[in-house]
């Protein structure tokens, strides 16, 4: 029906065109026109109308079909762009009335592809950065659902499937739920120190909950978990150190003060008593001096400093340190042996090595038995050398072996042995400063062996 209406429309249009031509021709060629008209005019005019109408119809139908095809291509193209589907460019001939529009659509597609590639690259970079962070990060959208999180956060929460879950299901700790809810309500950043209980103790996290505006009506909430367990543990150790140091300092100071007051009260008249008291004061002052020197050594070892390597003959070095403890070793009638070759030379920082050797010797004498033995040996290999200090004192329990390097820790619970309780802590830190290792073993029924392994520093 539509095609018939189109055909009649083109017939009428063609009739008008033919009549216009005939009229112009008749005006210009009046006599010839009358002759032709009288003989064959109506038939020719009718034939001309039919031919012109048919030509117009076919031409305009072709144009309409071409127009509809172009429209369909452009509509399909725009639909694919809206739905973000892959598609090819629309290619139209230059004489097509939609040619310029097709070029604009193709440029729009190219721009969209470029922006999409840039967004995808930025998104990959963002996710890579997020996963490389040492902090745990999780992001919730405006609906309070998880958008993304990194593996550190998943490890902290001991879970893997988080995407799409609301924060009140992601977090099990009441304080985390409360602080996140507060940010949604107030749209203000919040902080929280969160303690996570684990089998080995407690882990501490500083949690920052950040309100992130994205647009006028859209936002997200980001939670950042920073592990501060080591800092908290260090704070605990510092408090314990101060408490222990105060106690250790107080003991000799109290003794010195007490015996001094007794002497001032009249004990000076009794020479024997006075001498005994002065001897005690001297010994306590020595213990006090030793404690202060050990604390100073610990503070010195903690400082980051460049190693000052020197060539050292190890046997002579150890024998020289032993001479400082001859009085203590004679008091226990100890046998001292230094089984190190005379030509055994190493490159090492002399201050750190002094701390290691002197404290190990002091410890070996202090915890040895009467008529016992103290032996020092050394060996070397291609890349490292070992110093071994062995004493025939009491055998350490396994529980003590794990804790003897703690500050102020004593395996002798009765504290019958003198000393600050810092010697092995100093040794441990000096060994670590030299990138070495220390191991304690009890190879025999009685006795303890400390083995220090250090790298062979080259000059």
C-alpha positions as CSV (number, residue, x, y, z in Angstrom):
1,X,0.0,0.0,0.0
2,X,2.8,2.4,0.9
3,X,4.6,1.7,-2.4
4,X,1.4,2.4,-4.4
5,X,0.9,5.7,-2.7
6,X,4.6,6.5,-3.5
7,X,4.0,5.5,-7.1
8,X,0.9,7.8,-7.5
9,X,2.8,10.6,-5.8
10,X,5.7,10.3,-8.3
11,X,3.2,10.0,-11.3
12,X,1.5,13.3,-10.3
13,X,4.9,14.9,-9.7
14,X,6.1,13.6,-13.1
15,X,2.9,14.9,-14.8
16,X,3.5,18.3,-13.5
17,X,7.1,18.2,-14.7
18,X,6.1,17.0,-18.2
19,X,3.3,19.6,-18.5
20,X,5.7,22.3,-17.5
21,X,8.2,21.2,-20.2
22,X,5.4,21.1,-22.8
23,X,4.1,24.5,-21.8
24,X,7.6,26.0,-22.1
25,X,8.1,24.3,-25.5
26,X,4.7,25.4,-26.8
27,X,5.5,29.0,-25.9
28,X,8.9,29.0,-27.7
29,X,7.9,26.8,-30.7
30,X,4.3,27.6,-31.0
31,X,3.6,26.4,-34.6
32,X,5.7,23.2,-34.4
33,X,4.1,22.5,-31.1
34,X,0.5,22.7,-32.5
35,X,1.4,20.4,-35.4
36,X,2.9,17.7,-33.1
37,X,0.1,18.1,-30.6
38,X,-2.6,17.6,-33.3
39,X,-0.9,14.4,-34.6
40,X,0.6,12.5,-31.6
41,X,0.6,14.9,-28.7
42,X,-1.5,13.1,-26.1
43,X,0.2,9.7,-26.6
44,X,3.7,11.2,-26.3
45,X,2.8,13.2,-23.3
46,X,1.3,10.2,-21.6
47,X,4.4,8.1,-22.4
48,X,6.7,10.8,-21.2
49,X,4.7,11.1,-18.0
50,X,5.0,7.4,-17.4
51,X,8.7,7.3,-18.1
52,X,9.5,10.3,-16.0
53,X,7.4,9.0,-13.2
54,X,9.0,5.6,-13.3
55,X,12.5,7.2,-13.4
56,X,11.7,9.4,-10.5
57,X,10.2,6.6,-8.5
58,X,13.2,4.4,-9.0
59,X,15.7,7.2,-8.3
60,X,13.9,8.4,-5.1
61,X,13.3,4.8,-4.0
62,X,17.1,4.1,-4.3
63,X,17.8,7.3,-2.4
64,X,15.3,6.4,0.3
65,X,16.8,2.9,0.7
66,X,20.3,4.3,0.9
67,X,19.1,6.8,3.5
68,X,17.5,4.1,5.6
69,X,20.6,1.9,5.3
70,X,22.8,4.7,6.5
71,X,20.4,5.5,9.4
72,X,20.3,1.8,10.4
73,X,24.1,1.6,10.4
74,X,24.4,4.8,12.5
75,X,21.7,3.6,14.9
76,X,23.4,0.3,15.3
77,X,26.8,2.0,15.8
78,X,25.4,4.3,18.5
79,X,23.7,1.4,20.2
80,X,27.0,-0.5,20.3
81,X,28.8,2.5,21.7
82,X,26.2,3.0,24.4
83,X,26.4,-0.7,25.4
84,X,30.2,-0.7,25.1
85,X,30.2,-3.5,22.5
86,X,33.1,-4.0,20.0
87,X,32.3,-2.7,16.5
88,X,33.8,-1.4,13.3
89,X,33.8,2.1,11.9
90,X,30.8,3.1,9.7
91,X,32.1,3.7,6.2
92,X,29.8,5.8,4.0
93,X,30.4,7.4,0.5
94,X,31.3,11.1,0.5
95,X,28.1,12.0,-1.4
96,X,25.9,10.3,1.4
97,X,23.9,12.9,3.3
98,X,25.0,11.2,6.6
99,X,28.7,11.1,5.7
100,X,29.7,13.9,8.1
101,X,27.6,12.4,10.9
102,X,29.3,9.0,10.3
103,X,32.7,10.7,10.6
104,X,31.7,12.3,13.9
105,X,30.4,8.9,15.2
106,X,33.6,7.2,14.2
107,X,35.7,9.9,15.9
108,X,33.6,9.5,19.0
109,X,34.3,5.7,18.9
110,X,38.0,6.3,18.6
111,X,38.0,8.7,21.4
112,X,36.0,6.3,23.5
113,X,38.4,3.5,22.8
114,X,41.4,5.7,23.7
115,X,39.7,6.8,27.0
116,X,38.8,3.2,27.7
117,X,42.4,2.0,27.2
118,X,43.7,4.8,29.4
119,X,41.2,4.0,32.1
120,X,42.1,0.3,31.9
121,X,45.8,1.0,32.2
122,X,45.2,3.4,35.1
123,X,43.1,0.8,36.7
124,X,45.8,-1.8,36.3
125,X,48.4,0.6,37.7
126,X,46.1,1.4,40.6
127,X,45.4,-2.2,41.4
128,X,49.1,-3.1,41.2
129,X,50.0,-0.2,43.5
130,X,47.2,-1.3,45.9
131,X,48.4,-4.9,46.0
132,X,52.1,-3.7,46.5
133,X,51.2,-1.7,49.6
134,X,52.3,-3.0,53.0
135,X,49.2,-1.6,54.5
136,X,45.8,-3.3,54.4
137,X,43.3,-1.3,52.3
138,X,39.6,-1.9,51.7
139,X,37.1,0.4,50.0
140,X,33.3,0.5,50.5
141,X,30.9,2.2,48.2
142,X,27.9,4.4,49.0
143,X,25.7,1.3,49.5
144,X,28.3,0.2,52.2
145,X,29.4,-2.8,50.0
146,X,33.0,-3.8,49.4
147,X,34.3,-2.5,46.1
148,X,37.9,-3.7,46.4
149,X,40.6,-4.7,48.9
150,X,44.2,-5.8,48.7
151,X,45.7,-9.2,49.8
152,X,47.2,-7.6,53.0
153,X,43.8,-6.7,54.2
154,X,42.4,-10.1,53.3
155,X,45.3,-11.7,55.3
156,X,44.6,-9.4,58.3
157,X,40.9,-10.4,58.3
158,X,41.7,-14.1,57.5
159,X,39.4,-14.2,54.5
160,X,39.4,-14.2,50.7
161,X,35.9,-13.5,49.4
162,X,35.0,-9.9,50.3
163,X,33.8,-8.2,47.2
164,X,30.1,-7.1,47.4
165,X,29.9,-7.8,51.1
166,X,28.7,-4.9,53.4
167,X,31.2,-3.7,56.0
168,X,29.3,-5.0,58.9
169,X,29.8,-8.5,57.6
170,X,33.4,-8.0,56.6
171,X,34.4,-6.7,60.0
172,X,33.8,-9.0,63.0
173,X,35.2,-6.6,65.6
174,X,32.6,-4.3,67.1
175,X,34.9,-1.3,67.3
176,X,35.7,-1.5,63.5
177,X,32.0,-1.7,62.6
178,X,31.3,1.3,64.9
179,X,34.0,3.6,63.6
180,X,33.1,2.8,59.9
181,X,29.4,3.5,60.6
182,X,30.4,6.8,62.2
183,X,32.2,7.9,59.0
184,X,29.1,7.1,57.0
185,X,27.0,9.1,59.4
186,X,29.3,12.1,59.9
187,X,31.2,12.1,56.6
188,X,34.4,12.8,58.6
189,X,37.6,10.8,58.9
190,X,38.2,8.7,62.0
191,X,41.1,6.9,63.6
192,X,41.3,3.8,65.7
193,X,44.0,1.7,67.4
194,X,42.7,-1.9,67.0
195,X,44.0,-4.9,68.9
196,X,43.7,-8.2,67.2
197,X,44.0,-11.3,69.3
198,X,46.0,-14.1,67.8
199,X,47.4,-17.4,69.0
200,X,51.0,-16.0,69.4
201,X,49.8,-12.9,71.3
202,X,48.3,-9.7,70.1
203,X,48.7,-7.7,66.9
204,X,48.1,-4.0,66.8
205,X,46.8,-2.0,63.9
206,X,46.3,1.8,63.4
207,X,43.1,2.0,61.4
208,X,42.3,5.1,59.4
209,X,38.7,5.3,58.1
210,X,38.6,8.0,55.3
211,X,35.6,9.6,53.7
212,X,36.3,10.0,49.9
213,X,34.0,12.3,48.0
214,X,33.8,11.2,44.3
215,X,31.2,13.7,43.0
216,X,28.5,15.9,44.3
217,X,26.2,13.0,45.2
218,X,28.6,10.0,45.3
219,X,31.3,9.0,47.7
220,X,33.2,6.0,49.1
221,X,34.8,5.0,52.4
222,X,38.3,3.7,52.6
223,X,39.8,1.8,55.5
224,X,43.6,1.7,55.9
225,X,45.2,-0.8,58.3
226,X,48.8,-0.1,59.3
227,X,50.5,-2.8,61.3
228,X,52.1,-1.2,64.4
229,X,52.7,-4.4,66.3
230,X,56.5,-4.0,66.3
231,X,56.1,-0.4,67.6
232,X,53.8,-1.5,70.4
233,X,56.1,-4.4,71.3
234,X,59.0,-2.0,71.4
235,X,57.1,0.3,73.7
236,X,56.4,-2.7,76.0
237,X,60.1,-3.6,75.9
238,X,61.1,0.0,76.7
239,X,58.8,0.1,79.7
240,X,60.1,-3.3,80.9
241,X,63.7,-2.1,80.3
242,X,63.1,1.0,82.3
243,X,61.5,-0.9,85.1
244,X,64.3,-3.5,85.2
245,X,67.0,-0.9,84.9
246,X,65.5,1.0,87.8
247,X,65.4,-2.1,89.9
248,X,68.9,-3.1,89.0
249,X,70.2,0.4,89.7
250,X,68.2,0.6,93.0
251,X,69.8,-2.5,94.4
252,X,73.4,-1.4,94.6
253,X,72.4,2.2,95.4
254,X,70.4,1.0,98.3
255,X,73.3,-1.1,99.6
256,X,75.7,1.8,99.2
257,X,73.4,4.2,100.9
258,X,72.6,1.8,103.8
259,X,76.2,0.9,104.6
260,X,77.3,4.6,104.2
261,X,74.7,5.6,106.8
262,X,75.8,2.8,109.1
263,X,79.4,4.0,108.8
264,X,78.4,7.6,109.5
265,X,76.4,6.5,112.5
266,X,79.5,5.2,114.3
267,X,80.7,2.1,112.6
268,X,83.8,3.9,111.5
269,X,85.2,3.4,115.0
270,X,85.3,-0.4,114.4
271,X,88.0,-0.8,111.9
272,X,87.1,-4.4,110.9
273,X,83.5,-3.6,110.5
274,X,84.3,-0.4,108.7
275,X,86.6,-2.2,106.3
276,X,84.0,-4.9,105.5
277,X,81.4,-2.2,104.9
278,X,83.8,-0.2,102.6
279,X,84.5,-3.4,100.7
280,X,80.8,-4.0,100.2
281,X,80.4,-0.4,99.1
282,X,83.3,-0.8,96.6
283,X,81.8,-4.0,95.2
284,X,78.3,-2.5,94.8
285,X,79.8,0.6,93.1
286,X,81.6,-1.7,90.7
287,X,78.4,-3.5,89.9
288,X,76.7,-0.1,89.4
289,X,79.5,1.0,87.1
290,X,79.2,-2.3,85.1
291,X,75.5,-1.8,84.8
292,X,75.9,1.7,83.5
293,X,78.6,0.6,81.0
294,X,76.4,-2.2,79.8
295,X,73.4,0.1,79.2
296,X,75.7,2.5,77.4
297,X,77.0,-0.4,75.2
298,X,73.5,-1.3,74.3
299,X,72.6,2.2,73.3
300,X,75.8,2.4,71.3
301,X,75.1,-0.9,69.4
302,X,71.6,0.3,68.5
303,X,73.0,3.3,66.6
304,X,73.4,2.7,62.9
305,X,77.0,3.3,62.1
306,X,79.6,2.3,59.5
307,X,81.8,-0.6,60.4
308,X,85.4,0.3,61.0
309,X,87.3,-2.9,59.9
310,X,90.7,-3.6,61.3
311,X,93.1,-6.6,60.9
312,X,93.1,-8.5,64.2
313,X,95.2,-11.4,65.4
314,X,92.5,-13.2,67.2
315,X,94.5,-15.3,69.7
316,X,96.4,-12.3,71.1
317,X,93.1,-10.3,71.2
318,X,91.3,-13.0,73.3
319,X,94.3,-13.5,75.6
320,X,94.5,-9.7,76.3
321,X,90.8,-9.7,77.3
322,X,91.3,-12.7,79.5
323,X,93.9,-10.9,81.5
324,X,91.2,-8.5,82.7
325,X,89.4,-11.4,84.3
326,X,92.3,-13.3,85.9
327,X,91.2,-12.4,89.4
328,X,87.7,-13.8,88.9
329,X,89.0,-16.9,87.2
330,X,91.5,-17.5,90.0
331,X,88.8,-17.1,92.6
332,X,87.1,-20.2,91.0
333,X,90.4,-21.9,90.2
334,X,89.4,-22.2,86.5
335,X,91.6,-23.6,83.7
336,X,91.8,-21.2,80.8
337,X,92.6,-22.4,77.3
338,X,92.9,-20.4,74.1
339,X,93.2,-22.9,71.3
340,X,93.6,-20.5,68.3
341,X,96.6,-20.5,65.9
342,X,99.0,-17.6,66.4
343,X,98.6,-16.6,62.7
344,X,94.7,-16.7,62.8
345,X,93.8,-13.2,61.5
346,X,90.4,-11.7,60.8
347,X,89.0,-8.3,59.6
348,X,86.4,-7.0,62.0
349,X,85.1,-4.0,63.8
350,X,87.2,-4.0,67.0
351,X,84.6,-2.4,69.2
352,X,81.9,-4.9,68.4
353,X,84.3,-7.8,68.7
354,X,85.4,-6.4,72.1
355,X,81.8,-6.5,73.3
356,X,81.3,-10.1,72.0
357,X,84.5,-11.6,73.4
358,X,84.6,-9.8,76.8
359,X,80.9,-10.5,77.6
360,X,81.2,-14.2,76.6
361,X,84.3,-14.6,78.7
362,X,82.6,-12.8,81.6
363,X,79.5,-15.0,81.3
364,X,81.6,-18.2,81.1
365,X,83.5,-17.3,84.3
366,X,80.4,-16.1,86.2
367,X,78.3,-19.2,85.5
368,X,81.2,-21.7,85.7
369,X,81.8,-24.2,88.6
370,X,84.8,-24.2,90.9
371,X,87.8,-26.0,89.4
372,X,86.0,-25.7,86.0
373,X,87.3,-25.0,82.5
374,X,87.0,-22.2,80.0
375,X,88.1,-22.9,76.5
376,X,88.1,-20.5,73.4
377,X,88.6,-21.9,69.9
378,X,88.2,-20.5,66.4
379,X,87.8,-21.9,62.9
380,X,87.4,-20.4,59.4
381,X,85.9,-21.4,56.0
382,X,85.7,-19.8,52.6
383,X,83.2,-17.1,53.6
384,X,83.0,-17.0,57.4
385,X,84.7,-17.7,60.6
386,X,83.5,-19.1,64.0
387,X,84.4,-18.2,67.6
388,X,83.5,-20.8,70.2
389,X,83.5,-20.1,74.0
390,X,82.9,-23.2,76.1
391,X,82.5,-23.4,79.9
392,X,81.9,-26.3,82.2
393,X,79.1,-24.6,84.2
394,X,75.5,-25.6,84.5
395,X,73.6,-26.9,81.4
396,X,71.0,-24.5,80.1
397,X,67.4,-25.7,79.9
398,X,65.7,-25.3,76.4
399,X,63.4,-22.7,77.8
400,X,66.4,-20.6,79.0
401,X,68.2,-21.0,75.6
402,X,65.3,-19.1,73.9
403,X,65.4,-16.2,76.4
404,X,69.0,-15.7,77.6
405,X,69.5,-12.8,75.1
406,X,66.6,-10.8,76.6
407,X,67.7,-7.8,78.6
408,X,68.0,-8.5,82.4
409,X,67.0,-12.2,81.9
410,X,68.9,-14.6,84.1
411,X,68.8,-18.4,83.9
412,X,69.8,-18.4,87.5
413,X,66.4,-17.5,89.0
414,X,68.0,-16.9,92.5
415,X,70.3,-14.3,91.0
416,X,73.2,-15.9,92.9
417,X,75.6,-14.8,90.1
418,X,76.6,-11.2,89.9
419,X,76.2,-9.1,86.8
420,X,73.8,-6.7,85.1
421,X,71.9,-9.3,83.2
422,X,72.7,-7.3,80.0
423,X,75.8,-9.1,78.8
424,X,74.3,-11.6,76.4
425,X,71.9,-9.0,75.1
426,X,75.0,-6.9,74.2
427,X,76.6,-9.9,72.5
428,X,73.4,-10.6,70.5
429,X,73.2,-7.0,69.2
430,X,76.9,-6.8,68.4
431,X,76.7,-10.1,66.4
432,X,73.7,-8.8,64.5
433,X,75.5,-5.5,63.8
434,X,78.2,-7.6,62.1
435,X,75.7,-9.6,60.1
436,X,76.5,-12.8,62.1
437,X,74.7,-15.4,64.1
438,X,75.1,-16.8,67.7
439,X,74.0,-20.2,68.8
440,X,74.1,-21.7,72.3
441,X,74.3,-25.5,72.8
442,X,75.0,-28.0,75.6
443,X,77.1,-30.6,73.9
444,X,78.1,-32.5,77.0
445,X,76.3,-33.5,80.2
446,X,77.5,-30.3,81.9
447,X,78.6,-27.1,80.3
448,X,77.5,-24.6,77.7
449,X,79.0,-23.6,74.3
450,X,78.4,-20.3,72.6
451,X,79.2,-20.3,68.8
452,X,79.5,-17.0,67.1
453,X,79.6,-17.1,63.2
454,X,80.7,-14.0,61.4
455,X,81.4,-13.2,57.7
456,X,85.0,-12.9,56.5
457,X,85.2,-9.2,55.8
458,X,87.7,-8.3,53.1
459,X,89.8,-5.2,53.2
